[in-house]
């Protein structure tokens, strides 16, 4: 994360809200959610594997549900979990 001219580490959950906002209630390809998150946040570039890791964490926490293997984002559908 770039603050002024200083590079600092972002908190682990920095992109969680962005990902949750982009995850719909209906099953959607994980890759689509990642692409939308990357496209709507050009001021904070982030690699897709970082966002995939955070989505996997959100799945583990029960905030997002998955159909398929989240480690294989091409074949995994995700959606907002009902709490």
C-alpha positions in Angstrom: 0.0 0.0 0.0 1.4 3.4 -1.0 0.9 6.2 1.5 2.3 9.3 0.0 5.8 8.2 -1.1 6.0 5.5 1.6 5.3 1.8 0.9 3.6 0.1 3.8 2.0 -3.3 4.4 -1.8 -3.3 4.2 -3.7 -5.2 7.0 -4.5 -8.7 6.0 -8.2 -7.9 5.7 -7.7 -4.7 3.7 -9.6 -5.9 0.6 -12.3 -7.9 2.4 -15.0 -5.3 2.2 -14.3 -4.6 -1.4 -14.6 -8.4 -2.1 -17.8 -8.7 -0.1 -19.4 -5.8 -2.0 -18.6 -7.5 -5.3 -19.8 -11.0 -4.3 -23.5 -11.4 -5.3 -26.2 -13.5 -3.6 -26.3 -15.8 -6.6 -23.5 -18.2 -7.5 -20.9 -16.4 -9.6 -17.5 -17.4 -10.9 -14.8 -16.6 -8.4 -12.7 -15.2 -11.2 -15.4 -12.7 -12.1 -15.5 -11.3 -8.5 -11.7 -11.0 -8.5 -11.7 -9.2 -11.9 -14.4 -6.8 -10.8 -12.6 -6.0 -7.5 -9.3 -5.4 -9.5 -11.1 -3.2 -12.0 -12.9 -1.0 -9.5 -9.8 -0.3 -7.4 -7.1 1.0 -9.8 -5.6 3.3 -7.2 -4.6 0.2 -5.1 -3.3 -2.4 -7.6 -3.3 -5.9 -6.2 -2.5 -9.3 -7.6 -5.3 -11.8 -8.3 -3.7 -14.4 -6.0 -3.9 -12.0 -3.1 -7.7 -11.5 -3.6 -8.2 -15.2 -4.1 -6.5 -15.9 -0.8 -8.8 -13.4 0.9 -11.8 -15.0 -0.7 -10.7 -18.4 0.6 -10.3 -16.8 4.0 -13.9 -15.3 3.8 -15.2 -18.7 2.8 -13.4 -20.3 5.8 -15.0 -17.6 8.0 -18.5 -18.4 6.6 -19.0 -14.9 5.1 -18.9 -16.3 1.5 -20.1 -19.7 0.4 -18.5 -21.8 -2.4 -19.6 -24.4 -4.9 -16.5 -26.2 -6.1 -12.9 -26.0 -5.0 -11.9 -22.4 -4.2 -8.2 -23.3 -4.8 -9.2 -23.7 -8.5 -10.9 -20.3 -9.1 -11.7 -21.2 -12.7 -14.2 -23.8 -11.6 -15.5 -22.3 -8.3 -18.7 -20.4 -7.9 -19.1 -18.1 -4.9 -21.9 -16.2 -3.3 -22.8 -14.3 -0.2 -23.5 -16.6 2.7 -26.7 -16.1 4.6 -25.9 -15.2 8.2 
